Amino acid sequence: MTLSPFEVGKEFGREIRLDTKQGNRIQNFQRMEANPAQMRAWTKFIQDQCNRAELRSSTSVYNCVGMVLSSRRTWIDIDIVGWILNQDSYILLSGVAEARPGDLVVYKDTHSKEYAHIGMFLGERLLLEGSNQTEMWVISQFGNFGEWIHPIDHVLPTWKGGIEIWTDRK
């Protein structure tokens, strides 16, 4: 049986010690790196889906949650993001206009409205050189698909169910 280039075997590494600020253990696992053919296929897929996204790093060792909440070391289930944000005393901001570099951008699933993806707000860039219009940019890990820098609204269609901005600023 031949695997599609988008399928990954169940090759997971060990769990690393990872705790919330309140001292509760965060379940996680380190994933094995995907093969180069898979990474090329995933890169093309993301470029086709999110044409303004810029590839930063081609890796499948960590996911979006692991990128922003464990320094790019491991996979953490998106289902526990709300719990981690609460445990680590993050504050939900009233909207994207309040975002500052380093704040977390949490995307909701288009249908279920559950958390589906997370990234880190980088700041604003000029929309067009010489104009004064800007747009917000984010860095995030698209699952197995590598790490991408992208406009805040340039994500997979299934992640367009709403955006929340969370901060640890006091």
N, C-alpha and C positions, 0 to 999 in steps of 0.2 A: 504494500500500500504506500503510495506517495503522498507526503504531506504537502499541503498548500504552502506557499512561501509565508503566509500570514499565521500559520499554526506553529505553536511552540510546544516542545515536549515538556513533560512534567519534571524537568531537571531544576530542582531548587536547591539552594545551598542552605547553610545553617542560619539560625536566628541570631541576631546580635542583641546584646543587652541594651535596651532602650526604655527609658522611663519618662513619664510626664513630670512637670515641675512639682506636682504633688506626690511624686514617688510611686505612682502606679505603673506597672509594666505595660508596654505597648507591644502587642504581638506583631511580628514581622518576619520576613524571610528574604534572604539574598538569592537572587535569581542568576542563573548561568547566562553568560553572554550569548546572544543569538548569532547564528552564522552570517557571514558577509552577504550571501545571497538574500537572506531574509531582510537584513538591514537595508539593502538596496531597494527591495520591493516595498518595504514600509516607507522609506524616504519618498519614493515616487508616489505612493498612495497619499501621503500627507501633502506633498506639493500639489497634487491634483485637487484635493479637498480644501486646502487652506492656502491658496496661491500666493498670499503675501507673507506667509510664515518663512522665517529664515532658520535653517538648520544650524544649531550650535554644536551639538555632540550626538554622535550615533552610538547609543548604548541601550541595552535592555536590562541592565543589572538592577536598576531601581525604577520605581514608578513616580507619578506626579507627587504623591503624598511623601514618599521617601526623599524626593528632591528637596521639597521645601521644609519638611519637618525632621529630617534625619541627615542632613548634609550630604545628600546623594549617595547613601550607603546601602539602602535596602528597600524592599516593597512593604508598604503598609496598606491595609484594606481601606478603601475610600469610605466604607460604611462607618468607620470610627472617627472620622475627621471631626465631626461635631463634638464628640466626647473629648478628643485631644485639645481642641480649641478652648473648651470649657476648663479642662484640667490645667492648661497652661495660661489661663487668665486673659485670653484674647477678648477683644471687645468688637462687637459688630457695629460697623459704621452705618450711617443712614443712607449712604449711596456712593457711587463711584467718584463723584466730585470731591469727596473727602480723602480719596486714596493718596498715599505718599509712597515714594520708593521704599520697598521692603515689606509693604503690607501684603496680605494674602488675598488672592482673588479666587473665590470658590464658585464654580459653575454648577448649575443644577441640570438634571436630566430633563429633556424636552417634554417627556410624557409623565413621568412619575414625580417630577419636581424634587427628587432626592438628590443629595450631593453626588456629582458624577466626575468632577475634575477639580484640580487646584493648581494654582500657579502663583508666582510672585510678581507684584507690580514693579516695573522698572522705571516708569516715568513717562513723560510725553515727548513725542517727536513731531517735528513739522510735517504736516500732511504733504505739502509741496514746497520745494525749495523756493525761498523768496516770499512765501505767504506767511500770514500770522496764524493760520489755522493749525491746530495740533490734534494728535490722537494719542490715546493711551496705549502703552505697550507692556507686554507681560512676557515672562520666561516661564516655560512649563515643560514637563516631560509628558509626551503623548503616549502613555502606556509603554508598549514595546517599541514604539516608533521613534524614539530618540528625543533629544531636548531641543526645543524650538523657541525662538523669540518671535512674537507675533502681536498684531494689533489685538486689543482686548476682546473684540468680537469675532476674530478669525480663529474659530475652533471648529471641531467636528460638529455637524448638524445636530447630533444627539445631545450636545452639551449647551444648547441654547434655551434652556428653560428658566433662566434667571441668573443673576450674578449677585454675590454678596462680597463685601470687602471687610476683612477682619484685620485688626491691628493689635500689636502688643505695646504700642505707645501708651504712655501714662499721661 
